[in-house]
Amino acid sequence: MMRLALGAAAGVLVGGCVIAGVEAVGHAVFGDRTGAPGSQTPEELPFGVLLSVLAAWSLGVLAGSVVALRVSHQAAAAWTVTAVLFGAAAYTMVTVQHPLWFVLASVGFVFAAVLGAQRWLAPPATA
């Protein structure tokens, strides 16, 4: 149980750091058109910024799930990381209007990331 909790906590921490880093790079590279932070809705932001946020959420869940699985050796830790990180993303999508394509893509990419982490770290099948 302790490994599960430690794995989930470490995964959330790593995933959050990856999300922050990738989003920071995306905003630095693509920026917004006005230069004032928070001055535009997500629908008004350049397409590259939205893609970088989508990549950040997916890579954050992937990295966090990998760490959680490595520490705990239990899929429940990876799903806990996904629930926490995607919960934060869902809160953002509910409080700030996002384009429909972005919402649908984020659900798909985030769940593909956790499933990919589990498959990647699964023990090899024996014949």
Buried (B, 14 or more C-beta within 10 A) or exposed (E): EEEBEBBBBBBBEBBBEBBEBBBEEBBEEBBBEEEEEEEBEBEEBBEEBBBBBBBBBBBBBBBBBBBBBBBBEBBEBBBBBBBBBBEBBBEBBEEEEBBEEBBEBBBEBBBEBBBBBBEEBEEEEEE
